[in-house]
Amino acid sequence: MSKVEILPQVAAFLERRHGCFIDGQWVLPEGPTTKVVNPATGEPIATVPDVSLDYVDQAVQSAFHAFESGAWSGLRPADRERILLRFAALVEENAEELAQLETLSQGKSINMSRMLDVGATVEFMRYMAGWATKIEGQTMDVSIPIPPGSRFTAFARREPVGVVAGIVPWNFPLMITTWKAMPALATGCTVVIKPASETPLTALRLAELAFEAGIPAGVFNVVTGGGSTVGNALASHPLISKVSFTGSTAVGKSVGVACMENMTRFALELGGKNPMILLADADVEKAVQGALLGGLLNNGQVCAAASRFYVHQSIYEPFVEGLAAAVKGLSIGPGMDQDAAINPLVSRKQQLNVLKHIDLARQEGARVVAGGERLEGDGFFVQPTVLADVNHEMTVSREEVFGPVLSVIPFTDEDAMIELANDSV
């Protein structure tokens, strides 16, 4: 085992009394809290507040007043860009700390946290910072006929909408927080971020770095709590001008309805049940490697994960055998073990949900050719699983599992297969 030692600053951050970041300072609410648990051990590593609706309103009011004051939206675009670039630089300077916090709370491999969750995030932050100086509108020579002989020019000016609420999932907490915050900040908006209850730590650390970079008080706020309380309160708050939500389809529908009540703009990134198709001339060895990457990235906890594989009958058995052998050879361990290829799922709830899908697939006639079991111990581990002899009507073919489960479906007719691949709610 090549275990990474926890940095002193990470240990110190975990030992803090955590609150919410509102109006440029830490607010420490009294009342109910949620334990942040290390998925590799099942042990709590920090505690965050489940804030009341009063604190949600306080965060929104702070963001609204910061927007109205022009402290951020009134800056020259070049000044916003400079501050956001400083923000990106601070994230890069604190990369290992953020990567460890991400792994300890989410469970994913430290290798992924370093390369993708932090590394790619820094690149994205710099890219979005550059947009602050590149937002443009349109000018049009319009043909309005009154009064006769007159000529008019119309133009569109793009302006910030106001306060943006970002509701973030637990699978890529750091990255998706910046996906929601950085475009809003680049355009002059203010933000209120609600991280998932399981993985709030990197969003809280980001808030500190944003303030350190020079983003004014009230522009970047973070509140913690459950989706049914804090998330709904943000989606329905009259001072929120835009909601950006990533999560399940069921919850996304409720967010959309809440936004429509106030005519609030919203963007929803929801679940997926994505097909990977192998035609008769596919290179089986390469296809197996592609399946591992496409289906098991982040232990399958990806809305774009390849989770159902349509394989031509002529290469079906070689593919199943190759995939099963490859999956059985993957090492399993905690995210802080650099050598582990498969890591725990984010929570006990998610572990049990994935196991339920595997058991149901067995009952419906699928053949388990690799994995399929829970690992004993306190962590939230599920063996990476390959299911063969799956058909399109099985639950595992139609519902999002969000775990390390790969379902293989044979086909002979390409046109019929394409219809099945597209037949998903």
N, C-alpha and C positions, 0 to 999 in steps of 0.2 A: 504494500500500500504506500502510495506517495502522497501523504497527507499534508495539506497546507496549514501552516501555523496561523492562528488568528492574530491579526495585528493588534497592538496595544490600543490604538485609537478606535478600532472596531469594538473591542471589549469595553472600552470606556463609553462608547455610544450606547451599547446595549444596556449598560448599567444605569443610564440616566432615568429620571422620571420623565416620560414622554408626554407631550401635549399636542396641541394644534398650533400651526403657524398662521397667525392672523395679524394683519396690519404691521408687518415687519417685526413681530416679536412672538415669543412663545407664550401661549395661554394654556394653563394647567387646570382643566375643569375637574371639579369633584363629581363623583358619581360612578356609574358602571364603567367597566373596562373590558377589554378583550386581550387575551394572552396571544402573543406571537410565538408560534411553535416551530422548532427546527424539525423539518420533515424526516430527517435522517435518524433522529433519536426519539421523537415524540415529546421532547422536553421543551418547556417554555424558555424563551430567551429574552423576551421583553414584554412590556404591557403598554397598551395605548388606550386612550379614552374612547368610549362610545358617546359622542357628544350629543347633547340635547339640541332641539330645533333652535333654541335661542343662540347657540354658538354657530350654527349654520347661518342663521340670519346675520349674525355679527360678521362672519367672514364675507358674505355677499355684500353687505353694506360697506365694508371696508374696500372691497374691490370696486364697488360702484362709485364711491366717493373718490377713490384714486383715479378712476377713469374720468369722472366729471371734472376733476381738478386740472386735468391735462398734464399731470406730473410725468406721465409716460406717453400718452398719445400725442401730447404737445411737443415732445422732443423732436429735433430734426431726425429724419430717418437714419442719417449717418451716425448720430449719437446712440440711437437704439441699437444699431448694428454693432457698434463698438462695445457696448455693454454686454450684448448677447454673445459676442465673441469671447469676452472675458469670462462669461458664464461657462461657455464650452471649455475654455482653458482650465478653469477650476475643476470641472468634472474630470478632465484628463489628468490633472495633477493629483486628484484623489481617486484615481481609477481603481486601485487595488482595494481600498477601503469600500468603495461602492460595490465592487464585484463580490467581495466577501459578504457584505450585508445582503446582497441579492441571493447568493447561494444559501446562506444560513437560514433565510426566511422562506425561500421558494423551493429549495431542494435541488435545483439544477446543478449541472457540472460547473465547477469553478472555471474550467476552460471556456465554456460557453459564456459565462458571465463576463469574463475578461474580453473575449473576442467580439461577441455579438452585443450583449446587453450594455456593455460600457463602450467598447471600441466602435461599434457601428453607431451608437448613440452620439458619440462625440462628432463623428462625421456628419450625421444628420443635423446636429445643432449648428455646426458651422455653415452647412448649406442653408438652413432656414434663416440664420442671422443675415446672410447675404440678401435675402428677399426684402429686408426692410428698406433697402434703397432701390428696389427694382419693381415696385408696384406701380402699375400704370393703368390708365383708363382708355377710353376711345373718343375720337371726334368723328362726327358724321355731318355730311352735307345733306340736310333733310329737305324734303319737297313739300313744305306746307304752302298751300296756294293763296293764303290770305295774309295781307292784302296783295292784290295782283302785282307781279313784278318784284316781290320781295325775296330775299335769300336769307336763310337761317342756318346757323351752325349749332348743333347740339353736342354736348360732351358728357361723358360719364366719369365721375370722380369716385374712386374707391376709398371708403373710409372705414375705420374700425367700428364693429357693431356694438361693442360694450363689454359686458362681463361674460366670460366663457366658462362654463362648468365642464370639467373633464372628469368623467367617471371611468376609472382605470381597472382592468382585470388583474388576476393574480398570476398569469402565466409569463408575462414580460413586464413586470411592474415599472422598472426604470425606463426602459425604452418607450413604452406606450405613454407614460407620463410626459415625456418630452415630445412625442408625436402630437399630443394634444396641446401642450403648453407653448412650444416654440413657434408654430405658425401664428397662434393668437398673439403672442408677445411681439413677433416681428411686425405684425400689422397694427400694433398700438393698442390691442385689447388688454384687459386685465383678466386674471384667471383665479378660479377656485378649483383645486384638485381634490377629488375623493379617491384615495387608493383603496384597493380591496382590503377587507379586514385581515386576511391571511398575510398580506405582504405590504405593509405600510412604510417600512423603514427607509427604503431608498427615496421615496417621495419626501419624507420628512427631512432627510439629509440634503436633498436637492433644494428645498426651500431655504435652508441656511446658505447654501452656495449661491443661490440666486441673489439673496440680499447682500452677501459679501461682494458679488460682482458689480453691484451698483443699481440693481433693479429696485425702484423706490418702494417704500412701505405701502402695503395694500395691493400691490400689483400681482404678487404671487402668494397665494394663500393655500393652505392644506388643512382639511378637516378629516377626521377619522370616525368611522362608525359603519353601521350596517347599510346595505343597499336599500332595504325596505324603509328605513328611516331617513338617513342622511341623503342617500341617493335620490329618493322620491322628493325630499324637501328641495333639493337643488333643481330637479327637473321641473318642479311646479312653482318655483320662486318667481314672482313677477319682475324682479330686477335682473334676472338672468336673460341674456339676449341670444345665447347659443349654447346648446348642450352637445357635447361629443361623448358618445358612450361606446364602449367595447365590452362585450359580454355575451351571455346566452340570448338566444332568439326570444325566449319567453319573457325575460326581463326587459329586453330591448323593446318589445311591443308595448309594455306598460310605460316605459320611458317616453316612447313616441306619443302615446295618448296623453300623458301628462303635459308634454310640451305643446301639443295642439290646443289644449285648453287655454293657454296664454298666447297662442300664435308665436311660440318661441322656435327659432331655427334649431334644427337638430340634425346630427349625423350619427348613424348607427352602423357599427361593424359587429356582425353577429356570427352565429355558428356556421359550420360547414360540414359537408359529408363528401369529401373530395375523391374522385376516381383517378386511378393511374391505370393506363391501358397498355397492354403488351401485345402487339401483333405477332403474327407467326414468324416474322423475320427478325424479331428482337434478339439481341445478344443477351443470353440469360445471365451470364456472370455480371455484366454491367447493370442489368436490370435489378439484380439482387442488391447491388451496392446502392443503386438509386432508391430502391424501396426502403432500405435501412435509413437513409438520410431523409427521405420524404415522409416516412411514417413514424420514425422514432426520434426525430429532433425534439429536444426538450421533453423526452419521454412520452411523445405523442400528444402533449398538451399544447397544441397549436391549432388554431381554427382553419389553417390552410394545410393541415397534415394530410398526406395521402393515407386514407384509411380503408379503402376498398380497391382491390386490384383485380381488374378484368384481364384474364390471361387466356390467350388462344389455346385451345385444347391440345394442339400439337406440341406445345412447350410447357403445358400446365404442370405435369409431374416433375420435370427437371427444375422448374422454377420453385415449386413448393418445397422440394427436397433441398435445393440450394438455399432458399430463404430460411428454412428451419435450421439447417446446419449453421448458417451465419448467426442467427439469433441465439442459438444455444451456446455459441462461442463468445458472446458478449459478457464482459465482466460487470458485476452489479455491486454498487457501493455508494457511500455518501457523496454528496456533491463536492465536498472538500477533498476528496480523493481524486487526484489528477488522473489516475489510471482507470477509474471506473467509467464504463461506457453507458450504463443505465443507472439512473438515480431514483430516489423516492419520488412519489407523487406529492402534490402540494399539501394534502391534508388527509386525515383519516376518512373524512366524508368522501373525498375523491377516490381514495383507494377502494372503499366499499362499493362505490358506484361502478368502477371499472370491473371489479370482481363480479358484480351482479350481471353486467353485460356478458362476461365470459360464461358464467353459469347458464344464462338464458340461451346463449348460442349453442351450448352443449345440448340443452333440452330440445332445441329446435332442429337438431341434427347435424350441426357443424362438427368437424373432426379437429381436435386439438393436436397439432403436430409438434408444437414447441411451447414451453411455458405453461401459462394458464393458472398459476398458483400464486398465492400470497406468500411472501417470505416471512418466516417466523421472526419475531422481535418487535421492538417498540416503534421502529420507523415505518413509514408508509410505502413499503415496497411492493410492487407487483412484478412478477417475472414477465419479460417481453414475450408476447404470445403470437403465434401464427395459427390461424384458423383456416382449414381447407374444407372443401365440399360445401362451401357457403352458397346459398342462392339469394336472389335479389329480394325475396319476400321476407327473409329473416330480419329480426329486429336489429341485429348488428350491422346489417347492410343499409339501414334506413335512419338510425339514430346516431347522433354524435357521441362517441365513447369518450374521447378526450383522454386517451391513455395509450400505453404501448401495446395496442392490439391491431394486428394486420389480418384482414379478411381477404381470402383469395377465391375468386369466382371464375369458373371456366366459361368460355364461349366458343362458338364455331362460326356464327353469322355476324359479320361486322356491323351491318345496319341494325340488327336487333340489339347488339351490344351498345351501340351509340344511344339508342332509345333508353336503354336501362341506365346508362351512365348519366343521362340527363333527367332521369325520373327520380327527382329528390325534392322533398319539401324544403 
